[in-house]
Amino acid sequence: MIFIAINVLNGAGEGEIEWDPIYTWTLNYKMPVLTDVVPGSQPGLPLEQEELFPIREVARLTGVNPVTLRAWERRYGLIQPARTDSGHRLYSMTDIDRVRSILGWIERGVAVSKVGKILARIAPLQALSHIIPNELVQADYTQWQQQVQVVVNVFDEVQLEQVYGQIFSSYSLTVVFQDILLPLWKQLLQRHDAFGQTSEWLFLDGFLRSRVLQRLLLVRVMQPRRVIVCALNDQCRELELLVTALLLSSVDSAIQVLAVGQPLAELTLVCEKVKPQALVLVSNHAPALELPRRLNRLALSLDCQLMLAGDASDLVQENLAGSSIGCLGNEGMVMRQRLKQFLAGNLDT
């Protein structure tokens, strides 16, 4: 049996990592030594064969400007890019992944001066993640979902709060909602056949909406409103809207969420009053044929960037090619990075 987990930030707000018996599995599985070559994997490419990127391309891919990238290298030693003979920096995909990891920790409230220590300590866990089969990760998600299901069945909010906190101590915000809680929420939503199942879904839905709202309010207090998030013609439920807003929020971009039912025709008026940098519409329905035309017409009436998030974003992306409307996708980290890049002018629609 193997136990793996990390808890970051102690009570004093300092970056620390503790190893707790959270992540478990009991299978007849031989754990390879970290120096072993995993069957089917490719050994690291020599530097001259690996694809390298100049600093301007890294800035475009990550949304982190070149000045900040240089500071992370010189002042904190967080990244060490290769250099050409003339001294220009060249970044590997590993470097780019590290930049994204640094950005993720900063967005979670960790001071940049403490990120290096955190990355150094979790490096063994990251190496281990390439060895752990995906089915074991999914099995762990399922185990947490089963624990939530048991508590929901007896409508125990105190116990649900405890399980909710344990999940957050083990995984990132994106994993907690996209891989664990929302899939279970959707399963319960579809099970309205047996007596009591509607009540179970309503219990979980109400609990999760209140907790997501709490997190959004904390972000809103710290930062001015820069992005409005709104459901597109009621094409998502309130929890889906709130979670999308939470996944888009960051330390420098607070979110204002408009209530489900907000008329599309009045969004221009709302944006004139609030003056946001962007309006993000959320839809998880298959897009109607007239959607691109309606969005383009709305975009012409706005003084801010118009974007689309959720399942519909990927489905309608080709039809919006060449327009001013940005498609953010439906995956947390990708949505947040694309939003930052759009707002910074580093990503074309």
C-alpha positions as CSV (number, residue, x, y, z in Angstrom):
1,M,0.0,0.0,0.0
2,I,1.3,3.5,-0.9
3,F,0.3,6.8,0.7
4,I,0.9,10.0,-1.1
5,A,-0.4,13.6,-0.6
6,I,0.8,17.1,-0.2
7,N,-0.7,20.0,1.8
8,V,0.7,23.4,0.9
9,L,0.8,26.5,3.1
10,N,0.9,26.1,6.8
11,G,-1.1,28.2,9.3
12,A,1.3,31.0,9.1
13,G,0.9,31.3,5.4
14,E,4.3,29.9,4.7
15,G,5.0,27.5,1.9
16,E,5.4,24.0,3.4
17,I,4.6,20.5,2.3
18,E,3.5,17.7,4.5
19,W,3.1,14.1,3.4
20,D,-0.1,12.5,4.6
21,P,-1.7,9.1,4.0
22,I,-4.4,10.4,1.6
23,Y,-3.7,8.9,-1.8
24,T,-3.9,5.1,-1.5
25,W,-4.1,2.1,-3.6
26,T,-3.8,-1.6,-2.9
27,L,-3.1,-3.4,-6.2
28,N,-0.5,-6.0,-7.2
29,Y,1.5,-3.4,-8.9
30,K,5.3,-3.2,-8.9
31,M,6.4,0.3,-8.4
32,P,9.4,1.1,-10.6
33,V,12.4,2.9,-9.3
34,L,12.4,6.5,-10.5
35,T,15.6,5.8,-12.5
36,D,14.0,3.0,-14.4
37,V,12.7,3.5,-17.9
38,V,9.0,3.0,-18.1
39,P,8.0,0.6,-20.8
40,G,6.7,2.4,-23.9
41,S,8.1,5.7,-22.8
42,Q,10.6,7.8,-24.8
43,P,13.9,8.8,-23.2
44,G,14.6,12.5,-23.0
45,L,15.8,14.1,-26.2
46,P,19.2,15.6,-26.4
47,L,19.1,19.4,-26.2
48,E,20.0,19.8,-29.8
49,Q,17.0,17.6,-30.9
50,E,14.4,19.1,-28.5
51,E,12.1,21.8,-29.7
52,L,13.1,25.1,-28.2
53,F,11.1,28.4,-28.1
54,P,12.3,32.0,-27.9
55,I,11.1,34.1,-25.0
56,R,8.5,36.0,-27.1
57,E,6.8,32.7,-28.0
58,V,6.9,31.5,-24.4
59,A,5.2,34.8,-23.4
60,R,2.5,34.1,-26.0
61,L,2.0,30.5,-24.9
62,T,1.8,31.2,-21.1
63,G,0.6,34.8,-20.8
64,V,3.7,35.7,-18.7
65,N,5.5,38.8,-20.2
66,P,9.3,38.6,-21.0
67,V,10.2,41.0,-18.2
68,T,8.6,38.7,-15.6
69,L,10.2,35.6,-17.1
70,R,13.6,37.2,-16.9
71,A,13.0,38.2,-13.3
72,W,11.9,34.7,-12.3
73,E,15.2,33.5,-13.8
74,R,17.6,36.1,-12.5
75,R,16.1,37.0,-9.1
76,Y,14.6,33.7,-8.0
77,G,16.3,31.0,-10.2
78,L,12.9,29.4,-10.9
79,I,13.7,28.7,-14.6
80,Q,17.0,28.1,-16.4
81,P,16.5,28.3,-20.1
82,A,19.3,27.4,-22.6
83,R,21.2,30.1,-24.4
84,T,22.3,30.6,-28.0
85,D,25.8,31.6,-28.8
86,S,24.6,35.2,-28.9
87,G,23.0,35.0,-25.5
88,H,19.3,34.7,-26.5
89,R,17.2,32.5,-24.2
90,L,15.6,29.3,-25.6
91,Y,12.9,27.5,-23.6
92,S,12.0,23.8,-23.8
93,M,8.5,22.4,-23.3
94,T,9.7,21.4,-19.8
95,D,10.6,25.0,-19.1
96,I,7.1,26.1,-20.4
97,D,5.4,23.6,-18.2
98,R,7.4,24.9,-15.2
99,V,6.4,28.5,-16.0
100,R,2.7,27.4,-16.0
101,S,3.3,25.6,-12.7
102,I,4.8,28.7,-11.2
103,L,1.9,30.8,-12.5
104,G,-0.5,28.3,-10.9
105,W,1.1,28.6,-7.5
106,I,1.1,32.4,-7.6
107,E,-2.6,32.4,-8.6
108,R,-3.3,30.3,-5.5
109,G,-1.7,33.0,-3.3
110,V,1.8,31.7,-2.9
111,A,4.5,34.4,-2.9
112,V,6.9,34.1,-5.9
113,S,9.8,34.0,-3.4
114,K,8.4,30.8,-1.9
115,V,7.5,29.0,-5.2
116,G,11.0,27.6,-5.7
117,K,11.0,25.7,-2.4
118,I,7.6,24.3,-3.2
119,L,8.6,23.1,-6.7
120,A,11.8,21.5,-5.4
121,R,9.8,19.6,-2.8
122,I,7.1,18.3,-5.2
123,A,9.6,17.3,-7.9
124,P,9.6,13.7,-6.6
125,L,5.8,13.6,-6.7
126,Q,5.8,15.0,-10.3
127,A,8.3,12.3,-11.4
128,L,6.1,9.7,-9.7
129,S,3.0,10.9,-11.6
130,H,4.5,9.8,-14.9
131,I,4.8,6.3,-13.4
132,I,1.4,6.0,-11.8
133,P,-1.1,4.5,-14.3
134,N,-4.1,6.8,-15.2
135,E,-6.5,4.1,-14.1
136,L,-5.2,4.4,-10.5
137,V,-5.7,8.2,-10.6
138,Q,-9.3,7.7,-11.8
139,A,-9.8,5.0,-9.1
140,D,-8.8,7.6,-6.5
141,Y,-11.3,10.1,-8.0
142,T,-14.0,7.5,-7.8
143,Q,-13.2,6.8,-4.2
144,W,-13.7,10.4,-3.3
145,Q,-17.0,10.5,-5.3
146,Q,-18.2,7.5,-3.4
147,Q,-17.4,9.2,-0.1
148,V,-19.4,12.2,-1.1
149,Q,-22.3,10.0,-2.3
150,V,-22.5,8.2,1.0
151,V,-22.7,11.5,2.9
152,V,-25.3,13.0,0.4
153,N,-27.4,9.9,0.9
154,V,-27.9,10.8,4.6
155,F,-28.1,14.6,4.0
156,D,-25.3,15.2,6.5
157,E,-23.9,18.7,5.8
158,V,-21.3,18.6,8.5
159,Q,-19.8,15.4,7.2
160,L,-20.0,16.7,3.7
161,E,-18.1,19.8,4.7
162,Q,-15.3,17.5,6.1
163,V,-15.1,15.4,3.0
164,Y,-15.1,18.5,0.8
165,G,-12.2,19.9,2.8
166,Q,-10.2,16.7,2.5
167,I,-10.6,16.6,-1.2
168,F,-9.3,20.2,-1.5
169,S,-6.3,19.4,0.7
170,S,-5.4,16.7,-1.9
171,Y,-6.1,18.3,-5.3
172,S,-6.1,21.5,-7.1
173,L,-9.3,23.5,-7.6
174,T,-9.6,22.4,-11.2
175,V,-9.3,18.7,-10.4
176,V,-11.7,19.1,-7.4
177,F,-14.5,20.4,-9.6
178,Q,-13.8,19.1,-13.1
179,D,-12.7,15.6,-12.2
180,I,-14.4,14.8,-8.9
181,L,-17.4,16.9,-7.9
182,L,-19.0,18.0,-11.1
183,P,-19.1,14.5,-12.7
184,L,-20.8,13.2,-9.5
185,W,-23.2,16.2,-9.6
186,K,-24.1,15.4,-13.2
187,Q,-24.7,11.7,-12.4
188,L,-27.1,12.7,-9.6
189,L,-28.8,15.2,-11.9
190,Q,-29.6,12.4,-14.4
191,R,-30.9,10.0,-11.7
192,H,-34.4,11.2,-10.9
193,D,-36.2,7.9,-11.3
194,A,-36.0,6.6,-7.7
195,F,-37.8,8.3,-4.7
196,G,-35.4,10.7,-2.9
197,Q,-32.8,11.1,-5.7
198,T,-34.1,14.6,-6.6
199,S,-33.6,15.6,-3.0
200,E,-30.1,14.2,-3.0
201,W,-29.1,16.2,-6.0
202,L,-30.7,19.4,-4.6
203,F,-28.8,18.9,-1.4
204,L,-25.4,18.5,-3.1
205,D,-26.2,21.3,-5.6
206,G,-27.1,23.8,-2.8
207,F,-24.0,22.9,-0.9
208,L,-21.6,23.3,-3.8
209,R,-23.2,26.6,-5.0
210,S,-22.8,28.1,-1.5
211,R,-19.1,27.1,-1.3
212,V,-18.2,28.3,-4.8
213,L,-19.9,31.6,-4.0
214,Q,-17.8,32.0,-0.9
215,R,-14.6,31.6,-2.9
216,L,-15.8,34.1,-5.6
217,L,-16.6,36.7,-2.9
218,L,-13.1,36.4,-1.5
219,V,-11.6,37.1,-4.9
220,R,-14.0,40.0,-5.6
221,V,-13.1,41.7,-2.3
222,M,-9.4,41.7,-3.2
223,Q,-9.6,42.8,-6.8
224,P,-11.8,45.2,-8.9
225,R,-14.3,43.7,-11.2
226,R,-12.6,43.1,-14.6
227,V,-14.6,40.3,-16.1
228,I,-18.3,39.6,-16.3
229,V,-19.5,36.0,-16.6
230,C,-23.0,35.3,-17.7
231,A,-25.0,32.2,-18.8
232,L,-26.0,32.3,-22.5
233,N,-29.8,32.1,-22.6
234,D,-30.0,29.8,-19.6
235,Q,-27.8,27.2,-21.5
236,C,-26.1,26.1,-18.3
237,R,-27.1,25.6,-14.7
238,E,-26.1,28.0,-11.9
239,L,-23.4,25.7,-10.5
240,E,-21.8,25.3,-13.9
241,L,-21.8,29.1,-14.3
242,L,-20.3,29.7,-10.9
243,V,-17.6,27.0,-11.3
244,T,-16.7,28.5,-14.7
245,A,-16.4,31.9,-13.0
246,L,-14.2,30.4,-10.2
247,L,-11.9,28.6,-12.7
248,L,-11.5,31.9,-14.6
249,S,-10.7,34.0,-11.5
250,S,-7.2,34.8,-10.5
251,V,-5.2,37.1,-8.3
252,D,-5.4,39.9,-10.9
253,S,-8.8,39.3,-12.5
254,A,-11.9,39.4,-10.3
255,I,-15.1,38.1,-11.7
256,Q,-18.7,39.4,-11.5
257,V,-21.3,36.8,-12.1
258,L,-24.7,37.8,-13.6
259,A,-27.7,35.8,-12.5
260,V,-29.0,32.9,-14.6
261,G,-31.9,34.4,-16.7
262,Q,-30.0,37.6,-17.6
263,P,-31.5,38.8,-20.9
264,L,-29.0,38.7,-23.8
265,A,-30.4,41.9,-25.2
266,E,-29.6,43.9,-22.0
267,L,-25.9,42.8,-21.7
268,T,-24.8,45.9,-23.6
269,L,-26.5,48.1,-21.0
270,V,-24.8,46.2,-18.1
271,C,-21.4,46.4,-19.7
272,E,-21.8,50.2,-20.2
273,K,-22.4,50.5,-16.5
274,V,-19.8,48.1,-15.2
275,K,-17.1,48.8,-17.8
276,P,-15.4,45.4,-17.7
277,Q,-12.5,44.3,-19.8
278,A,-14.3,41.2,-21.0
279,L,-17.8,39.6,-21.1
280,V,-17.7,35.8,-21.0
281,L,-20.8,33.9,-22.0
282,V,-21.2,30.3,-20.8
283,S,-23.0,27.6,-22.7
284,N,-22.9,23.8,-22.3
285,H,-25.6,23.2,-25.0
286,A,-25.0,22.4,-28.7
287,P,-24.9,25.8,-30.4
288,A,-27.9,26.8,-32.6
289,L,-27.2,27.7,-36.2
290,E,-27.8,31.4,-35.6
291,L,-25.5,31.6,-32.6
292,P,-22.4,33.0,-34.5
293,R,-24.6,35.7,-36.1
294,R,-26.1,36.7,-32.7
295,L,-22.7,36.8,-31.0
296,N,-21.1,38.9,-33.7
297,R,-24.0,41.3,-33.5
298,L,-23.6,41.5,-29.7
299,A,-19.8,42.0,-30.0
300,L,-20.4,45.1,-32.2
301,S,-22.4,46.7,-29.5
302,L,-19.8,46.2,-26.7
303,D,-16.8,48.2,-25.7
304,C,-15.1,45.1,-24.2
305,Q,-13.9,41.8,-25.5
306,L,-16.6,39.2,-26.0
307,M,-15.7,35.5,-25.2
308,L,-17.5,32.2,-25.1
309,A,-16.8,29.4,-22.6
310,G,-18.2,25.9,-22.0
311,D,-18.9,23.0,-24.3
312,A,-20.4,25.2,-26.9
313,S,-17.1,27.1,-27.2
314,D,-15.3,24.2,-28.7
315,L,-18.3,23.2,-30.9
316,V,-18.7,26.7,-32.5
317,Q,-15.0,27.7,-32.7
318,E,-14.6,27.1,-36.4
319,N,-17.7,29.2,-37.2
320,L,-16.3,32.1,-35.2
321,A,-12.9,32.0,-36.9
322,G,-11.8,35.4,-38.0
323,S,-14.3,37.2,-35.8
324,S,-13.5,39.3,-32.7
325,I,-15.0,36.7,-30.4
326,G,-12.6,34.6,-28.3
327,C,-13.3,30.9,-27.6
328,L,-12.0,29.8,-24.1
329,G,-12.9,26.1,-24.2
330,N,-14.2,24.2,-21.3
331,E,-11.1,23.1,-19.3
332,G,-10.2,25.1,-16.2
333,M,-6.5,25.8,-16.8
334,V,-6.9,26.3,-20.5
335,M,-9.8,28.8,-20.0
336,R,-7.8,30.8,-17.5
337,Q,-4.7,31.0,-19.7
338,R,-6.6,31.9,-22.8
339,L,-8.5,34.6,-20.9
340,K,-5.3,36.2,-19.8
341,Q,-3.8,36.0,-23.2
342,F,-6.8,37.5,-24.8
343,L,-6.9,40.4,-22.3
344,A,-3.1,41.0,-22.8
345,G,-3.5,40.9,-26.6
346,N,-1.2,37.9,-26.9
347,L,-3.8,35.5,-28.5
348,D,-5.7,35.9,-31.7
349,T,-9.4,35.0,-31.8
